[in-house]
């Protein structure tokens, strides 16, 4: 009952603030963001006003919920709020100016892109955080601010980013659903941001960001901020929306039809083309004539110019490079609260986690050529960015996640309800007799095989389909797995 009263009070405050925003006009009107740059001589565009209501409503509620749970989630919320304020500035520019060129748009997007990267870097630098799932949900979905570059369905792009967040918010709900209602409210408030943004886009920008048709061209004076645009420190290509910046232009050479005809005629001579080659005798070769060799002078090494020759990279050296990168970081095998952290393990075959509890989870990150055995019953297991690793466990009551891995082998000794495979190349799963009812969920993965024991205890290998056929049956799309026959 107390939670319901508190929620009612928040809704009343949000409605009251929204009524003030809609009813008031003139210079005294309060704005979300920098008030010094919120007004034009004739007011602001309706879609900017609607975005202000979005900021003062769902976004403010999310920030309030983040403040209640505190920690890294609160710091992340401040960055998200700053990114949305930057997007508001872009919307003000769009309401005043005509649509810019791709290069000019890239400059306008640079502050938002930098803030998105700051949010993602914060998550990468805090992988040991107890709120890592919160940080991941935000980092994976904040690129939705790139809807301003999407056409003709920017709202669909926002929905896809929201779906990416749901993958991690479901983990938050699983961990705190029955223990901390504030975490549940945080999830609802964050996902509500993207739902409300979709509704906003559908109403004001259904086919793409709306630019002024009568305003001036984009230039520094008509930007929503008075200072000049700071120089871009990074190349535009590092932006999440780099496709809008031309990377190169193809040179245009005049084509001579006569020269082209002569070239093909010479190529089509066949064996006769070698008759025009002249024989080179030994006295004309510098390596066999000491006089020519002395005239050529000494050979200069690459080291004389401060450079070294590098061999051409190949796939065969990729695991070696990965192994060298991981050996730079110290290996970790420790219990951090309820989470077992197994990180940066290289070529270690006897990793064992015992004395486990039902509430504990295991997170294996950036390991190579190692094998981990987990004894007892635990909540969940996650393999993230691992290569050539083996996993053996007894019982899991939740889910086993395999994300961004290569060449992994998993053996279930007891029971597990669900195994999820995402963005993984090469995954072999050995099921026990008690786990044959396990659900295998896969996405963007290849070379997956499930090995099931038969009546004699021998494993039968069954590949997971990678090719699908989708047809329209008159009412809906129906997708079925297909098999390649030779």
Order of alpha helices (4+ residues) and beta strands (2+ residues): alpha-alpha-alpha-alpha-alpha-alpha-alpha-alpha-alpha-alpha-alpha-beta-beta-beta-beta-beta-beta-beta-beta-beta-beta-beta-beta-beta-beta-beta
